[in-house]
Amino acid sequence: MTRKMIDGNGAATEALKLARVKVISAYPITPQSPISEKLSDYCADGSLKAQYIRVESEHSAMSCAIGAQLTGVRAATATSSVGLALMHEVLGVASGCRIPLVMPVVNRSLVSPWSLWADHQDSMAERDSGWLQFYAENAQEVLDLTLMAYKIAEHDDVLLPVMPCMDGFFLSHSSQPVEVPDQATVDEFLPEYKNKNLFLDPLNPMFINDLTPSDDFTEMRYQQEIAFINSLTVIQQVQKEFADLFGRSYGLVEDYRCDDAEVVLVTLGSMSGTAKYVVNKMREEGKKVGVLKITVFRPFPVKQINEVLKGKKIVGVIDRSAGLGANGGPVWQEVNSAIAEQGSTTVYNYIAGLGGRDITTMTIENIFTQLLKLEKGERENYPLKTWIDNKENALDIRVVK
């Protein structure tokens, strides 16, 4: 194992290389472009024995990756933002055909307003597309989650594609020390890919993604549902294998100082590290606060979230996606639904960090301060959904009169 200073894009690239992908069809898009570029360098210098396909769009990139994987090799692609949106049609082909692709997604806002910076709207827009979704807190998690994603996706009881997600620029371009395992150990953890279920073979032809009558459609969707249910067990099995071999432990969620916490804040992605820092600071001030980080968003870990939040009267959820037109953002909706049977917990939603705005220690402290007031019964007309980091003149920005 070697320690390297690399950013999140570099960590994803190292993982794809260690997984011995054989076909790469990646289209550059900020802030994912370095993944595409570095993979092409590896192919050019011979350190990665793979075919690099120059495609004309993200739609083509996903289509090529699907076709390549159906021939019996691991394929690789990566994307971000509107690139992921352009893939929407073929994302369903990958999941519906039960193709265990792994695609790093570098989270970036969707238009409009036009932005190059991070929020979670792109991947959240695909949360029901049949892909598993993992969210990394740091560059080490990017590498580890990507490696685990292959073993999970390819398991006989799963056979579903996976998006390991990282926040654009906050992780993709942030250099951090990362433990990069050696190839032999990864080969032990992740054996050579064997094609299963559907495959492309001229000597044994079959129909793939053919028109499906209503007599079979529901049942095929139900098969995907069962695969998601199965994946909850498989993910934990793979996480244990990974911990035994590499010494780093993961769970579906991570609860940080939640046991005796009066209020808990639910986080996703890079904001989680900042939230943990704030928890430590406020604990020194005698305030009992905790953080519940969701690592696996799809499948949603209902049981684990209930275990952590059981008995908590007040919970907050930060969404880095607006949830326009809904009572709350997508993470809030999932958490609220997951613990609905408890009945005694009120879940407050905070929209923050859109378009690359930093979720600062001050923002998180303000959330905890409000949650603690609510826990003490100080109901100051706080709505369930709050845009916590808005400017005071929000309605006057770029208004045409």
Order of alpha helices (4+ residues) and beta strands (2+ residues): beta-alpha-beta-alpha-beta-alpha-beta-alpha-alpha-beta-alpha-beta-alpha-beta-beta-alpha-alpha-beta-beta-alpha-beta-beta-alpha-beta-alpha-beta-alpha-beta
